[in-house]
Amino acid sequence: MTSSKGMTRLRTKNLTLVSITLFVLLFTWFQSGSVFELDSRLLASTHTALPHADFPRVIHQSWKTRTIPRHFEAWSATWTELNPTYMHQIWSDEDNRNLVAEHYPWFLKTFDAFESNILRADTARLFYMHRFGGVYADLDFECLKSLDSLLDPHQAVLGSMSTGHNVLLRAHSIPNAFMASKPGHPFWILCARRIMRTTILDPYIYSTEQRTGPPVMFRCYNEYVDEVRRNPNSLLSQFPVYLAPPDSFTKEVEQACLAMRSKALNRTRCLDLVDPQRKAHAITYWGHSWTDPY
């Protein structure tokens, strides 16, 4: 005969096992499931791109309001100075929500549920690319030359960063601080769907970057490439994503180039380290405005 205390312990143990099992299954599904399990009607309804269309001449940047901080103004101005035929669009937090509400209502519940605006800003830039196309650059990016030669041969462009032999940082090797695209490219919708799936789990399990930042871009890119490789005649194969060659990020580069360590930022030294032959189209000074300076 089992005592009441024994039954209680047994029920607690069983509930714990069920909870752990459910979490493991959910976590496994999230990590291994493909974002390509996507309603084809949704993809078709948002697909407006033409593979041979011109790249839109517009630079997208975002801030809390449409008035950007003074310490970003000089870097921001370089985009139109070196690309005078491009429009320059500053998006505010309010603009971001209006964009989602009007053109992507299926994402609005997720968007509003985010507990911080950086999650919304990270996600909104995907929708800039999909709806309007053009170039997105963080405010701590300086443009170094005309973008036309970088963009024109491609449908979508992502940057990359070498992480050396650090396996733990590999998922951060595709930043979301710079991106470019023709409008309607399906890659952006598939990334937004992945972000939606992240919210199924406890949001506090993941850092901001894990939820909407570089690791999301890394997973989306690799899944997209794998899908195109498996199905070379699919719709996605008409819309490749170009991954620009990586630059290295060494300790010396970190010390010279981080704007968040304002006393250490040395623009000339930074350029000499990361682009000695002056081939780069843009450079970031890693302002990390959404984190506290250190």
Buried (B, 14 or more C-beta within 10 A) or exposed (E): EEEEEEEEEEEEEEEEEEEEEEEEEEEEEEEEEEBBEBEEEEBEEBBEBEEEEEBBBBBBBBBEEEEBEEEBEEBBEBBBEBBEEBEEBBBBBEBBBEBBEEEBEBBEEBBEEBEEBBBBBBBBBBBBBBBBBBBBBBBBBBBBBBBEEBBEEBBBBBBBBBBEEEEEBBBBBBBBBBBBBBBBBBBBBBBBBBBBBBBEBEBEEBEBBBBBBBBBBBBBBEBBBEBBEEEEEEEBEBBBBEBBEEBEBEEEBBBBBBBBBEEBBEBEBBBEBBBEEEEBBBBBBBBBBBEEEE
